[in-house]
Structures are given as structure tokens and as C-alpha cells.
Amino acid sequence: MDMFKLAYFLFRSEIPHTTNWTALVSTAASVDHSDLLRRAVKTAPQNAHHLSKESITGILEAFGDAIHEIAKRKLRDVKQFAVMGD
């Protein structure tokens, strides 16, 4: 859950996710007085530590899919709408 919160911070703040992910996780782990995040990253198997560019991209895609589903649900019965993108 902490990793998703950190990823959401990057996405919401429009900070490049693949270049800042490991630094953000390391910083969060260093100030986590419970030591849970650091232990989770250190004890996770090498293929499950969520520090790679592939992991953060996967999390970003999961957020995108979730937002897409929410928007589809909200717009299902709407007859007219506009989409504005930046």
C-alpha cells in the first residue's frame, strides 16, 4: 500500500516516475520510523521488491486502468459529454 501511495504522489505531482521512483522509495524508507517500508523492500525476493522501472510503470498502468473504469461507470448513462485533455 505504501508503494501505491508513493506512486500516486509522483503521478499527481507530474514528477517523472521512472527516474525518481527509487529515490522516492529510499527517502520514504529513511524517514519511516516504524522501519516497515525498508524491511519490506530489503526482505522481498529480488523479483518482488517493486523498485524497477517496470514495477512503477505497472503501478502507473494499474492506476490508469482504475481511473478508466471509474470514468466509464460514471459516464455510462450520460447522453452528452466533452473530453478535454492536456
Backbone atoms as SQL, in Angstrom:
CREATE TABLE atoms (id INTEGER PRIMARY KEY, chain TEXT, resi INTEGER, resn TEXT, atom TEXT, x REAL, y REAL, z REAL);
INSERT INTO atoms VALUES
  (1, 'A', 1, 'MET', 'N', 0.826, -1.194, 0.000),
  (2, 'A', 1, 'MET', 'CA', 0.000, 0.000, 0.000),
  (3, 'A', 1, 'MET', 'C', 0.873, 1.261, 0.000),
  (4, 'A', 2, 'ASP', 'N', 1.985, 1.221, 0.746),
  (5, 'A', 2, 'ASP', 'CA', 2.874, 2.384, 0.775),
  (6, 'A', 2, 'ASP', 'C', 3.428, 2.698, -0.610),
  (7, 'A', 3, 'MET', 'N', 3.768, 1.646, -1.365),
  (8, 'A', 3, 'MET', 'CA', 4.307, 1.861, -2.713),
  (9, 'A', 3, 'MET', 'C', 3.271, 2.561, -3.597),
  (10, 'A', 4, 'PHE', 'N', 2.001, 2.176, -3.466),
  (11, 'A', 4, 'PHE', 'CA', 0.952, 2.818, -4.265),
  (12, 'A', 4, 'PHE', 'C', 0.778, 4.280, -3.863),
  (13, 'A', 5, 'LYS', 'N', 0.882, 4.570, -2.573),
  (14, 'A', 5, 'LYS', 'CA', 0.791, 5.963, -2.120),
  (15, 'A', 5, 'LYS', 'C', 1.939, 6.796, -2.685),
  (16, 'A', 6, 'LEU', 'N', 3.146, 6.223, -2.680),
  (17, 'A', 6, 'LEU', 'CA', 4.294, 6.936, -3.232),
  (18, 'A', 6, 'LEU', 'C', 4.126, 7.143, -4.732),
  (19, 'A', 7, 'ALA', 'N', 3.677, 6.114, -5.432),
  (20, 'A', 7, 'ALA', 'CA', 3.463, 6.228, -6.878),
  (21, 'A', 7, 'ALA', 'C', 2.413, 7.289, -7.173),
  (22, 'A', 8, 'TYR', 'N', 1.329, 7.295, -6.420),
  (23, 'A', 8, 'TYR', 'CA', 0.272, 8.280, -6.625),
  (24, 'A', 8, 'TYR', 'C', 0.815, 9.696, -6.442),
  (25, 'A', 9, 'PHE', 'N', 1.691, 9.882, -5.459),
  (26, 'A', 9, 'PHE', 'CA', 2.316, 11.194, -5.258),
  (27, 'A', 9, 'PHE', 'C', 3.068, 11.636, -6.513),
  (28, 'A', 10, 'LEU', 'N', 3.857, 10.738, -7.098),
  (29, 'A', 10, 'LEU', 'CA', 4.594, 11.083, -8.314),
  (30, 'A', 10, 'LEU', 'C', 3.652, 11.433, -9.447),
  (31, 'A', 11, 'PHE', 'N', 2.627, 10.626, -9.645),
  (32, 'A', 11, 'PHE', 'CA', 1.699, 10.845, -10.758),
  (33, 'A', 11, 'PHE', 'C', 0.943, 12.155, -10.581),
  (34, 'A', 12, 'ARG', 'N', 0.421, 12.361, -9.391),
  (35, 'A', 12, 'ARG', 'CA', -0.357, 13.566, -9.107),
  (36, 'A', 12, 'ARG', 'C', 0.497, 14.823, -9.244),
  (37, 'A', 13, 'SER', 'N', 1.752, 14.727, -8.852),
  (38, 'A', 13, 'SER', 'CA', 2.657, 15.871, -8.909),
  (39, 'A', 13, 'SER', 'C', 3.331, 16.023, -10.271),
  (40, 'A', 14, 'GLU', 'N', 3.020, 15.121, -11.184),
  (41, 'A', 14, 'GLU', 'CA', 3.603, 15.123, -12.533),
  (42, 'A', 14, 'GLU', 'C', 5.122, 15.102, -12.487),
  (43, 'A', 15, 'ILE', 'N', 5.661, 14.275, -11.600),
  (44, 'A', 15, 'ILE', 'CA', 7.100, 14.068, -11.485),
  (45, 'A', 15, 'ILE', 'C', 7.439, 12.817, -12.290),
  (46, 'A', 16, 'PRO', 'N', 8.479, 12.845, -13.109),
  (47, 'A', 16, 'PRO', 'CA', 8.818, 11.673, -13.912),
  (48, 'A', 16, 'PRO', 'C', 8.950, 10.416, -13.037),
  (49, 'A', 17, 'HIS', 'N', 8.119, 9.445, -13.306),
  (50, 'A', 17, 'HIS', 'CA', 8.041, 8.293, -12.412),
  (51, 'A', 17, 'HIS', 'C', 9.221, 7.342, -12.531),
  (52, 'A', 18, 'THR', 'N', 9.760, 7.123, -13.705),
  (53, 'A', 18, 'THR', 'CA', 10.827, 6.129, -13.820),
  (54, 'A', 18, 'THR', 'C', 12.175, 6.635, -13.335),
  (55, 'A', 19, 'THR', 'N', 12.386, 7.947, -13.355),
  (56, 'A', 19, 'THR', 'CA', 13.680, 8.470, -12.923),
  (57, 'A', 19, 'THR', 'C', 13.714, 8.819, -11.435),
  (58, 'A', 20, 'ASN', 'N', 12.584, 8.950, -10.805),
  (59, 'A', 20, 'ASN', 'CA', 12.536, 9.364, -9.400),
  (60, 'A', 20, 'ASN', 'C', 11.999, 8.303, -8.450),
  (61, 'A', 21, 'TRP', 'N', 11.591, 7.173, -8.964),
  (62, 'A', 21, 'TRP', 'CA', 10.931, 6.153, -8.148),
  (63, 'A', 21, 'TRP', 'C', 11.830, 5.611, -7.044),
  (64, 'A', 22, 'THR', 'N', 13.005, 5.126, -7.388),
  (65, 'A', 22, 'THR', 'CA', 13.887, 4.534, -6.378),
  (66, 'A', 22, 'THR', 'C', 14.295, 5.565, -5.337),
  (67, 'A', 23, 'ALA', 'N', 14.581, 6.784, -5.771),
  (68, 'A', 23, 'ALA', 'CA', 14.955, 7.838, -4.822),
  (69, 'A', 23, 'ALA', 'C', 13.809, 8.145, -3.865),
  (70, 'A', 24, 'LEU', 'N', 12.576, 8.178, -4.371),
  (71, 'A', 24, 'LEU', 'CA', 11.426, 8.454, -3.508),
  (72, 'A', 24, 'LEU', 'C', 11.220, 7.329, -2.501),
  (73, 'A', 25, 'VAL', 'N', 11.305, 6.080, -2.961),
  (74, 'A', 25, 'VAL', 'CA', 11.131, 4.951, -2.042),
  (75, 'A', 25, 'VAL', 'C', 12.235, 4.961, -0.986),
  (76, 'A', 26, 'SER', 'N', 13.471, 5.227, -1.389),
  (77, 'A', 26, 'SER', 'CA', 14.588, 5.278, -0.435),
  (78, 'A', 26, 'SER', 'C', 14.393, 6.383, 0.595),
  (79, 'A', 27, 'THR', 'N', 13.948, 7.544, 0.134),
  (80, 'A', 27, 'THR', 'CA', 13.705, 8.654, 1.059),
  (81, 'A', 27, 'THR', 'C', 12.583, 8.321, 2.030),
  (82, 'A', 28, 'ALA', 'N', 11.497, 7.769, 1.510),
  (83, 'A', 28, 'ALA', 'CA', 10.370, 7.399, 2.378),
  (84, 'A', 28, 'ALA', 'C', 10.802, 6.347, 3.394),
  (85, 'A', 29, 'ALA', 'N', 11.603, 5.377, 2.966),
  (86, 'A', 29, 'ALA', 'CA', 12.072, 4.343, 3.883),
  (87, 'A', 29, 'ALA', 'C', 12.975, 4.923, 4.960),
  (88, 'A', 30, 'SER', 'N', 13.766, 5.936, 4.609),
  (89, 'A', 30, 'SER', 'CA', 14.694, 6.519, 5.585),
  (90, 'A', 30, 'SER', 'C', 13.981, 7.324, 6.670),
  (91, 'A', 31, 'VAL', 'N', 12.790, 7.825, 6.386),
  (92, 'A', 31, 'VAL', 'CA', 12.068, 8.606, 7.398),
  (93, 'A', 31, 'VAL', 'C', 10.922, 7.813, 8.035),
  (94, 'A', 32, 'ASP', 'N', 10.787, 6.565, 7.651),
  (95, 'A', 32, 'ASP', 'CA', 9.748, 5.696, 8.212),
  (96, 'A', 32, 'ASP', 'C', 10.255, 5.132, 9.544),
  (97, 'A', 33, 'HIS', 'N', 9.839, 5.725, 10.639),
  (98, 'A', 33, 'HIS', 'CA', 10.329, 5.322, 11.953),
  (99, 'A', 33, 'HIS', 'C', 9.861, 3.926, 12.365),
  (100, 'A', 34, 'SER', 'N', 8.827, 3.421, 11.722),
  (101, 'A', 34, 'SER', 'CA', 8.391, 2.060, 12.028),
  (102, 'A', 34, 'SER', 'C', 9.308, 1.044, 11.348),
  (103, 'A', 35, 'ASP', 'N', 10.065, 1.472, 10.341),
  (104, 'A', 35, 'ASP', 'CA', 11.009, 0.641, 9.598),
  (105, 'A', 35, 'ASP', 'C', 10.314, -0.419, 8.721),
  (106, 'A', 36, 'LEU', 'N', 9.005, -0.321, 8.572),
  (107, 'A', 36, 'LEU', 'CA', 8.262, -1.321, 7.803),
  (108, 'A', 36, 'LEU', 'C', 8.598, -1.280, 6.316),
  (109, 'A', 37, 'LEU', 'N', 8.685, -0.087, 5.734),
  (110, 'A', 37, 'LEU', 'CA', 8.947, 0.015, 4.309),
  (111, 'A', 37, 'LEU', 'C', 10.342, -0.499, 3.970),
  (112, 'A', 38, 'ARG', 'N', 11.340, -0.110, 4.750),
  (113, 'A', 38, 'ARG', 'CA', 12.706, -0.570, 4.494),
  (114, 'A', 38, 'ARG', 'C', 12.794, -2.088, 4.609),
  (115, 'A', 39, 'ARG', 'N', 12.178, -2.649, 5.642),
  (116, 'A', 39, 'ARG', 'CA', 12.216, -4.105, 5.804),
  (117, 'A', 39, 'ARG', 'C', 11.484, -4.815, 4.679),
  (118, 'A', 40, 'ALA', 'N', 10.367, -4.227, 4.234),
  (119, 'A', 40, 'ALA', 'CA', 9.612, -4.847, 3.140),
  (120, 'A', 40, 'ALA', 'C', 10.440, -4.882, 1.866),
  (121, 'A', 41, 'VAL', 'N', 11.144, -3.794, 1.583),
  (122, 'A', 41, 'VAL', 'CA', 11.977, -3.741, 0.375),
  (123, 'A', 41, 'VAL', 'C', 13.189, -4.661, 0.515),
  (124, 'A', 42, 'LYS', 'N', 13.824, -4.649, 1.680),
  (125, 'A', 42, 'LYS', 'CA', 15.033, -5.460, 1.887),
  (126, 'A', 42, 'LYS', 'C', 14.750, -6.958, 1.912),
  (127, 'A', 43, 'THR', 'N', 13.607, -7.359, 2.452),
  (128, 'A', 43, 'THR', 'CA', 13.331, -8.790, 2.608),
  (129, 'A', 43, 'THR', 'C', 12.541, -9.380, 1.447),
  (130, 'A', 44, 'ALA', 'N', 12.062, -8.530, 0.542),
  (131, 'A', 44, 'ALA', 'CA', 11.295, -9.039, -0.603),
  (132, 'A', 44, 'ALA', 'C', 12.227, -9.805, -1.539),
  (133, 'A', 45, 'PRO', 'N', 11.714, -10.832, -2.192),
  (134, 'A', 45, 'PRO', 'CA', 12.527, -11.512, -3.196),
  (135, 'A', 45, 'PRO', 'C', 12.967, -10.522, -4.269),
  (136, 'A', 46, 'GLN', 'N', 14.068, -10.803, -4.929),
  (137, 'A', 46, 'GLN', 'CA', 14.626, -9.895, -5.935),
  (138, 'A', 46, 'GLN', 'C', 13.616, -9.542, -7.017),
  (139, 'A', 47, 'ASN', 'N', 12.704, -10.448, -7.319),
  (140, 'A', 47, 'ASN', 'CA', 11.715, -10.179, -8.366),
  (141, 'A', 47, 'ASN', 'C', 10.426, -9.567, -7.810),
  (142, 'A', 48, 'ALA', 'N', 10.439, -9.129, -6.554),
  (143, 'A', 48, 'ALA', 'CA', 9.213, -8.596, -5.954),
  (144, 'A', 48, 'ALA', 'C', 9.472, -7.398, -5.054),
  (145, 'A', 49, 'HIS', 'N', 10.551, -6.658, -5.278),
  (146, 'A', 49, 'HIS', 'CA', 10.847, -5.521, -4.411),
  (147, 'A', 49, 'HIS', 'C', 10.220, -4.220, -4.910),
  (148, 'A', 50, 'HIS', 'N', 9.682, -4.205, -6.125),
  (149, 'A', 50, 'HIS', 'CA', 8.959, -3.053, -6.685),
  (150, 'A', 50, 'HIS', 'C', 9.821, -1.814, -6.859),
  (151, 'A', 51, 'LEU', 'N', 11.108, -1.967, -7.109),
  (152, 'A', 51, 'LEU', 'CA', 11.982, -0.814, -7.293),
  (153, 'A', 51, 'LEU', 'C', 12.369, -0.577, -8.748),
  (154, 'A', 52, 'SER', 'N', 11.961, -1.461, -9.632),
  (155, 'A', 52, 'SER', 'CA', 12.372, -1.337, -11.034),
  (156, 'A', 52, 'SER', 'C', 11.476, -0.380, -11.807),
  (157, 'A', 53, 'LYS', 'N', 11.959, 0.048, -12.981),
  (158, 'A', 53, 'LYS', 'CA', 11.150, 0.890, -13.860),
  (159, 'A', 53, 'LYS', 'C', 9.904, 0.136, -14.310),
  (160, 'A', 54, 'GLU', 'N', 10.019, -1.169, -14.482),
  (161, 'A', 54, 'GLU', 'CA', 8.870, -1.976, -14.891),
  (162, 'A', 54, 'GLU', 'C', 7.795, -1.980, -13.803),
  (163, 'A', 55, 'SER', 'N', 8.223, -2.036, -12.542),
  (164, 'A', 55, 'SER', 'CA', 7.260, -2.035, -11.436),
  (165, 'A', 55, 'SER', 'C', 6.471, -0.734, -11.382),
  (166, 'A', 56, 'ILE', 'N', 7.177, 0.388, -11.447),
  (167, 'A', 56, 'ILE', 'CA', 6.488, 1.673, -11.344),
  (168, 'A', 56, 'ILE', 'C', 5.603, 1.909, -12.563),
  (169, 'A', 57, 'THR', 'N', 6.052, 1.442, -13.735),
  (170, 'A', 57, 'THR', 'CA', 5.220, 1.574, -14.932),
  (171, 'A', 57, 'THR', 'C', 3.973, 0.717, -14.792),
  (172, 'A', 58, 'GLY', 'N', 4.118, -0.474, -14.220),
  (173, 'A', 58, 'GLY', 'CA', 2.962, -1.335, -13.969),
  (174, 'A', 58, 'GLY', 'C', 1.974, -0.701, -13.005),
  (175, 'A', 59, 'ILE', 'N', 2.503, -0.060, -11.962),
  (176, 'A', 59, 'ILE', 'CA', 1.635, 0.626, -10.999),
  (177, 'A', 59, 'ILE', 'C', 0.910, 1.774, -11.696),
  (178, 'A', 60, 'LEU', 'N', 1.626, 2.540, -12.526),
  (179, 'A', 60, 'LEU', 'CA', 1.016, 3.632, -13.277),
  (180, 'A', 60, 'LEU', 'C', -0.105, 3.107, -14.175),
  (181, 'A', 61, 'GLU', 'N', 0.143, 2.000, -14.860),
  (182, 'A', 61, 'GLU', 'CA', -0.885, 1.421, -15.724),
  (183, 'A', 61, 'GLU', 'C', -2.094, 0.947, -14.916),
  (184, 'A', 62, 'ALA', 'N', -1.847, 0.396, -13.727),
  (185, 'A', 62, 'ALA', 'CA', -2.953, -0.037, -12.862),
  (186, 'A', 62, 'ALA', 'C', -3.799, 1.152, -12.430),
  (187, 'A', 63, 'PHE', 'N', -3.146, 2.262, -12.069),
  (188, 'A', 63, 'PHE', 'CA', -3.892, 3.481, -11.732),
  (189, 'A', 63, 'PHE', 'C', -4.718, 3.941, -12.927),
  (190, 'A', 64, 'GLY', 'N', -4.099, 3.936, -14.111),
  (191, 'A', 64, 'GLY', 'CA', -4.802, 4.353, -15.326),
  (192, 'A', 64, 'GLY', 'C', -6.015, 3.486, -15.607),
  (193, 'A', 65, 'ASP', 'N', -5.858, 2.177, -15.459),
  (194, 'A', 65, 'ASP', 'CA', -6.986, 1.259, -15.676),
  (195, 'A', 65, 'ASP', 'C', -8.106, 1.521, -14.681),
  (196, 'A', 66, 'ALA', 'N', -7.738, 1.750, -13.419),
  (197, 'A', 66, 'ALA', 'CA', -8.749, 2.009, -12.392),
  (198, 'A', 66, 'ALA', 'C', -9.501, 3.305, -12.684),
  (199, 'A', 67, 'ILE', 'N', -8.761, 4.348, -13.069),
  (200, 'A', 67, 'ILE', 'CA', -9.402, 5.631, -13.390),
  (201, 'A', 67, 'ILE', 'C', -10.309, 5.476, -14.601),
  (202, 'A', 68, 'HIS', 'N', -9.865, 4.718, -15.589),
  (203, 'A', 68, 'HIS', 'CA', -10.667, 4.478, -16.789),
  (204, 'A', 68, 'HIS', 'C', -11.982, 3.783, -16.431),
  (205, 'A', 69, 'GLU', 'N', -11.918, 2.773, -15.583),
  (206, 'A', 69, 'GLU', 'CA', -13.134, 2.057, -15.171),
  (207, 'A', 69, 'GLU', 'C', -14.086, 2.956, -14.388),
  (208, 'A', 70, 'ILE', 'N', -13.545, 3.789, -13.515),
  (209, 'A', 70, 'ILE', 'CA', -14.382, 4.725, -12.749),
  (210, 'A', 70, 'ILE', 'C', -15.071, 5.700, -13.694),
  (211, 'A', 71, 'ALA', 'N', -14.314, 6.235, -14.649),
  (212, 'A', 71, 'ALA', 'CA', -14.897, 7.179, -15.609),
  (213, 'A', 71, 'ALA', 'C', -15.976, 6.500, -16.449),
  (214, 'A', 72, 'LYS', 'N', -15.725, 5.283, -16.899),
  (215, 'A', 72, 'LYS', 'CA', -16.735, 4.557, -17.682),
  (216, 'A', 72, 'LYS', 'C', -18.019, 4.352, -16.882),
  (217, 'A', 73, 'ARG', 'N', -17.861, 4.006, -15.606),
  (218, 'A', 73, 'ARG', 'CA', -19.030, 3.791, -14.754),
  (219, 'A', 73, 'ARG', 'C', -19.830, 5.079, -14.582),
  (220, 'A', 74, 'LYS', 'N', -19.122, 6.188, -14.362),
  (221, 'A', 74, 'LYS', 'CA', -19.795, 7.476, -14.167),
  (222, 'A', 74, 'LYS', 'C', -20.454, 7.970, -15.450),
  (223, 'A', 75, 'LEU', 'N', -19.878, 7.663, -16.594),
  (224, 'A', 75, 'LEU', 'CA', -20.387, 8.186, -17.866),
  (225, 'A', 75, 'LEU', 'C', -21.357, 7.240, -18.573),
  (226, 'A', 76, 'ARG', 'N', -21.568, 6.078, -18.029),
  (227, 'A', 76, 'ARG', 'CA', -22.387, 5.057, -18.683),
  (228, 'A', 76, 'ARG', 'C', -23.768, 5.575, -19.098),
  (229, 'A', 77, 'ASP', 'N', -24.424, 6.320, -18.253),
  (230, 'A', 77, 'ASP', 'CA', -25.786, 6.784, -18.537),
  (231, 'A', 77, 'ASP', 'C', -25.850, 8.234, -19.014),
  (232, 'A', 78, 'VAL', 'N', -24.724, 8.871, -19.163),
  (233, 'A', 78, 'VAL', 'CA', -24.692, 10.261, -19.625),
  (234, 'A', 78, 'VAL', 'C', -24.844, 10.266, -21.151),
  (235, 'A', 79, 'LYS', 'N', -25.727, 11.094, -21.632),
  (236, 'A', 79, 'LYS', 'CA', -26.000, 11.150, -23.075),
  (237, 'A', 79, 'LYS', 'C', -25.035, 12.074, -23.809),
  (238, 'A', 80, 'GLN', 'N', -24.618, 13.153, -23.176),
  (239, 'A', 80, 'GLN', 'CA', -23.711, 14.100, -23.815),
  (240, 'A', 80, 'GLN', 'C', -22.590, 14.480, -22.850),
  (241, 'A', 81, 'PHE', 'N', -21.386, 14.535, -23.369),
  (242, 'A', 81, 'PHE', 'CA', -20.262, 14.975, -22.548),
  (243, 'A', 81, 'PHE', 'C', -19.130, 15.412, -23.464),
  (244, 'A', 82, 'ALA', 'N', -18.176, 16.099, -22.903),
  (245, 'A', 82, 'ALA', 'CA', -16.993, 16.540, -23.640),
  (246, 'A', 82, 'ALA', 'C', -15.754, 16.023, -22.929),
  (247, 'A', 83, 'VAL', 'N', -14.713, 15.807, -23.683),
  (248, 'A', 83, 'VAL', 'CA', -13.446, 15.373, -23.124),
  (249, 'A', 83, 'VAL', 'C', -12.404, 16.441, -23.445),
  (250, 'A', 84, 'MET', 'N', -11.693, 16.884, -22.418),
  (251, 'A', 84, 'MET', 'CA', -10.645, 17.874, -22.622),
  (252, 'A', 84, 'MET', 'C', -9.349, 17.275, -22.099),
  (253, 'A', 85, 'GLY', 'N', -8.310, 17.315, -22.899),
  (254, 'A', 85, 'GLY', 'CA', -7.030, 16.755, -22.479),
  (255, 'A', 85, 'GLY', 'C', -5.940, 17.801, -22.526),
  (256, 'A', 86, 'ASP', 'N', -4.918, 17.552, -21.771),
  (257, 'A', 86, 'ASP', 'CA', -3.786, 18.461, -21.733),
  (258, 'A', 86, 'ASP', 'C', -2.555, 17.702, -22.170);
